[in-house]
């Protein structure tokens, strides 16, 4: 079978591609594991730093390009993982681009899948940014979606589309609402949540990092490792496990920023801990305060999805997978 | 000021246009009533049976035609009422047309409003079809949206877009989730809910009507008269009354089909009552069973929206407004 990964040059997309190559199979239409012969990767960058593997084909292009998408999602495509998106700050700043990529792009992907006539599995990357407004201290599974960003609105619309297309038998869709992914390898980006990775990643490399929020601030975390596991599980679970509601938030480790710093101290010592500079930036604190701090993920846990066991486990996964993968 | 009404040749659109003509004014940007100089009506039919009034301009066209919409939503447009839609059964049968009209059309309308740069008021016609799946016996205001039709999905997506555009200051949006509108004048249509009007309308004209659902079936009802009042109220209320959540379901009169028939009997006598033929059609019963039967509309009531007082009041409004408007 062929697998298509949009946004496959991104951090999660790349890790998923590697995981599929390693696993070698994915659940096919009848639920049995089928050999993955070809992974078609789409992203906007000229070249993707992907493994040298004959099963991979890389194409540079825009996800909202319907003509291109039809050329990629060809007969024999059993599964599509849809990561391509304009992230939160980008979609907030450029409304048109956000809707074009995050809404139109998702529709182009789902319409290409629908055109196959074979009900392929589609795993869609949603976000806890679909929640917003007045929220309880713990978000339950059935909490209404009241996004307060364009990004969250577009993800919520994508979920509605995915559910409708699934109900109509066009696709076999599954959507995962991601919490804050920590520890992201690489450099800080413009996301308001970037500090959550920085305060672990930088001290581990002997560099200072600023924590711009109050130490008591709650963050729902998930490691890239567990996220990739969740995408594979979301894909392979039978449709009956999902029922008619094809979107859920993933189990997260809900900890305060202070507990994150304590985890770093336990694992890397007091010197690393002291690299965290506590300087509240009201602009960042204000944004983070609108995010859900805790999630009750009973539904996902019942379906076998797992959170990380501890902050130390999250840091260890980062060290093993990204910092010293060859050690 | 100029007012644009999409779908203005439809039953509700036409009644709203007449109500605006009669009222003569609508709330302007500062909340004060402003004279309505011009009502631009768009619909797909060649000619609309609208009052002969120099303030009305009628244009035939598609709501998803962005070029046309820009020509209609010109500077000076203070308000847009967006009714144009493919109804439930139509959007279910023709997925592409449903998304083109109900999703793309709504986006075209909101983008034309946004292009003005003057934050016009937009009143969007949503539906209780945004609810679905497992529902409690009474739907509260904050119930999550899990539509089980393409129509409901598209309306939920329209609400998300309207909320996002409002939050960003592009428009001043308001969305009303309509229950079953009863009594609709004219002939039965293909909607599964058409019987709810037929069992009142036909007996009043000495004709038989089939009731295809169990007499105990609950229906949330609203008369066209109260619906038009609600659109004017939704428009004129200050944005602060709405807050950040710009969508709500309207107060409805939640009665059983049996109570509807009893109301007819009280008002029009036993002969009219006997015109209702009780013949359960499992196909219709199954569809109606997926709809919310009762709604708790505390939020809308607190904002001054009203339901009809009784089945008799609904029937009397129909007789006065549609059956014998000139008596």
Interface residues (C-beta under 8 A of the other chain):
Chain A: X95 X99 X107 X133 X142 X143 X144 X145 X146 X147 X148 X150 X153 X156 X157 X160 X161 X163 X164 X167 X168 X170 X244 X245
Chain B: X95 X99 X107 X133 X142 X143 X144 X145 X146 X147 X148 X150 X153 X156 X157 X160 X161 X163 X164 X167 X168 X170 X244 X245
